[in-house]
Amino acid sequence: MDNIGIALGGGKAFSIPTGFVLLIIALAIFGMYKFGLQFKEELA
């Protein structure tokens, strides 16, 4: 896994494995999806 620390502009001090970032993004999308379903049910 390569690091995206350079993309963040912090160098190696802020280097985060891209897999970890992808995991967080996936969890965020999953959370918004579940929240969206609950929100639709409340509006119905």
C-alpha positions as CSV (number, residue, x, y, z in Angstrom):
1,M,0.0,0.0,0.0
2,D,1.4,3.4,-0.9
3,N,0.9,6.4,1.3
4,I,-1.0,9.6,0.5
5,G,0.8,11.8,3.0
6,I,2.4,13.8,0.2
7,A,-1.1,14.5,-1.2
8,L,-2.1,15.9,2.2
9,G,1.0,18.1,2.1
10,G,2.3,16.8,5.5
11,G,5.1,14.6,4.2
12,K,5.8,11.4,6.1
13,A,4.5,12.8,9.4
14,F,0.9,12.5,8.1
15,S,1.4,9.5,5.8
16,I,-1.8,7.4,6.0
17,P,-2.1,4.0,4.2
18,T,-4.6,4.5,1.3
19,G,-6.3,1.3,2.4
20,F,-7.2,2.9,5.7
21,V,-8.6,6.0,3.9
22,L,-10.6,3.8,1.6
23,L,-12.0,1.9,4.6
24,I,-13.1,5.2,6.2
25,I,-14.7,6.4,3.0
26,A,-16.5,3.0,2.6
27,L,-17.8,3.2,6.2
28,A,-19.0,6.8,5.6
29,I,-20.9,5.9,2.4
30,F,-22.4,2.9,4.2
31,G,-23.4,5.0,7.1
32,M,-25.0,7.7,4.9
33,Y,-26.9,4.9,3.0
34,K,-28.3,3.5,6.1
35,F,-29.2,6.9,7.5
36,G,-30.9,7.8,4.2
37,L,-33.1,4.7,4.4
38,Q,-34.1,5.6,7.9
39,F,-34.8,9.2,6.9
40,K,-37.0,8.0,4.0
41,E,-39.0,5.8,6.4
42,E,-39.6,8.7,8.7
43,L,-40.8,10.9,5.9
44,A,-43.2,8.2,4.6
